[in-house]
């Protein structure tokens, strides 16, 4: 078994942190969903659909990465703000 060098740790550690906080956020949102839905005066099901749509919309960023590489970040940011 080989030992990790500095570069491999510098890649692995942030990935582990992202995974941890993503799952932490998901769990916390599941616990807080009834309170948030009550505050917004909607059912938990409707709130869940809204959360799912927001997370689904975040997948669009994966497809816009290539456009950002081609056209640059600023033009794409302006397009997304104006759209």
Secondary structure, 3 states (H helix, E strand, C coil): CCCCCHHHHHHHHHHHHHHHHHHHHHHHHHHHHHHHHHHCCCCHHHHHHHHHHHHHHHCHHHHHHHHHHHHCHHHHHHHHHHC
